[in-house]
Amino acid sequence: MKAKGIDIINLASGEPDFDTPEFIKAAAMGSLDAGFTKYTPSSGIPELREAVADKLKADNGLAYEPAQITVSCGAKHACLNVLLATLEPGDEVIIPAPYWLSYPEMVKIADGEPVIVPTRMENGFKITPEDFAEAMTPKTRMIILNSPGNPTGSVYAREELEALARVAIEEDILILSDEIYEKILFDEQKHWSVASLDAAFYPLTFTVNGFSKAYAMTGWRLGYVASPSWAAGAVEAIQSHSTSNVTSFAQKGALAAYRGPQDCVRAMTQEYARRRDYLVTELSSFSKIHFLRPQGTFYLLLEIGETRLSSTQFAERLLEEEKVMIIPGIAFGDDRTVRLSYATDMESLQRGVERLGGFLKRL
Ligand SMILES: Cc1ncc(COP(=O)(O)O)c(C=O)c1O
C-alpha cells in the first residue's frame, strides 16, 4: 500500500525510531578505519565481555566472569544459543502468553516443545506461580521470562519473580530471563534480574540482554547471554561452530555504548514515556477496548474482546479502512489482543490514534 503512495501510519514497529547515538557510531567507524576487520574470539572481544560483566554487576547486582558471557547477533541469537545448548529432544519449555513471537519457534528449532501458558489481564498479563506449577510435567526443562515484556509492556515485581523462581528451582527447571527492555522503564518501576535475587537462582538462570532497544542499535545485531558456569562452555561452543563472532567493528560500538555516557538512553526513555502518557490518556476515552498502563517497553496491548473481531480481523480492517498498521495478538499467542507500538514520532501517533478512534466508533 505504501508503494502505491497510500498514507499508512505504522504503529507496528518493534524497534526504536531514534538513530544510534553518534558516539557509538564514531567508535565503530574509528575501529573500521583503524583496520579492526578480522575475526575476534567467538564469544566477543575481551574488553566488551568485561564491560558486560561490569554492567551486570553495577546495574543488576550480578557477578559474572567475562568467560561466562557470550556476545551474539542480538538477544534473539543469544536466546537460541541457550536453547540449543540446554534442550534435549522433547524437553518442554513454558512460555507465558502473550509472548515475544520468536520464543516458541526457537524452542522448536532446538527440538524442544513449547508449552504456552495463557495469562490474564487482571494479573498484568504475568504468569502466576500457580499457573506455572500447573503447567509443569516431568518433561519441563525451562521457563522463559521476559520483563519488561513484549508485547504486554508489563514489568514483574521482585516478589513475583522470586515466587516463580522458587517454583522453578524446586524442580531444577532452568530460567531464561530475557531482559532486553530493561532500560525502557517508566514511572518508579525498578528492573530486577532474577539471577540476582537469590544465590539458589543463579546456577539455573540465563540472563539475556543486548544493545538493540536501549541504544537504538537493532541493525547492528548485538546482544549477549550471561550463563551459569556449567553451561557457558556449551553456549560458546555452539556459537563458535555456527556463526563465530559478531561483526568485529560492531563490537567496538557496543563497547562504547556501555563505557560511554548513558544520557542518550534516559532521553529516549523519557520520550517513550511522554508518548505512553499521551496514548493512555487518549485511549482511555475510547469504548470497546481495555488495556493496562504500560510500565515499560514501547508497546501497549489492547484487549479487543468486546469488538467481537479476531485480532487478525481487527488489524486487517484497521489497515484497510483507516490505513493504520498494528500487530494482531495472534502472532503473540493471544487472539484477544492487538499490539500498538509507540516507537514512532508524536505526530504519527496522534494521527494513528485519531483514526483508531474513528474505527472503534464505527464498529
Ligand atoms: C522480548 C524480545 N527479546 C529479544 C528481542 C530481540 O532483540 P535483538 O534485536 O537484540 O535480537 C526482541 C526484539 O523485538 C524482543 O522483543
The ligand as an SDF file (V2000), in Angstrom:
LIG
                    3D

 16 16  0  0  0  0  0  0  0  0999 V2000
   11.3790   -9.6960   24.0010 C   0  0  0  0  0  0  0  0  0  0  0  0
   12.4110   -9.5960   22.9480 C   0  0  0  0  0  0  0  0  0  0  0  0
   13.5270  -10.3160   23.0820 N   0  0  0  0  0  0  0  0  0  0  0  0
   14.5020  -10.2710   22.1550 C   0  0  0  0  0  0  0  0  0  0  0  0
   14.3690   -9.4780   21.0390 C   0  0  0  0  0  0  0  0  0  0  0  0
   15.4710   -9.4960   20.0130 C   0  0  0  0  0  0  0  0  0  0  0  0
   16.3820   -8.4860   20.2190 O   0  0  0  0  0  0  0  0  0  0  0  0
   17.6490   -8.3490   19.2690 P   0  0  0  0  0  0  0  0  0  0  0  0
   17.3230   -7.3680   18.2180 O   0  0  0  0  0  0  0  0  0  0  0  0
   18.7410   -7.8730   20.1900 O   0  0  0  0  0  0  0  0  0  0  0  0
   17.9490   -9.7030   18.7130 O   0  0  0  0  0  0  0  0  0  0  0  0
   13.2230   -8.7120   20.8500 C   0  0  0  0  0  0  0  0  0  0  0  0
   13.0550   -7.8960   19.6270 C   0  0  0  0  0  0  0  0  0  0  0  0
   11.9950   -7.4530   19.2790 O   0  0  0  0  0  0  0  0  0  0  0  0
   12.2240   -8.7630   21.8360 C   0  0  0  0  0  0  0  0  0  0  0  0
   11.0970   -8.0430   21.7090 O   0  0  0  0  0  0  0  0  0  0  0  0
  1  2  1  0
  2  3  1  0
  2 15  2  0
  3  4  2  0
  4  5  1  0
  5  6  1  0
  5 12  2  0
  6  7  1  0
  7  8  1  0
  8  9  2  0
  8 10  1  0
  8 11  1  0
 12 13  1  0
 12 15  1  0
 13 14  2  0
 15 16  1  0
M  END
$$$$
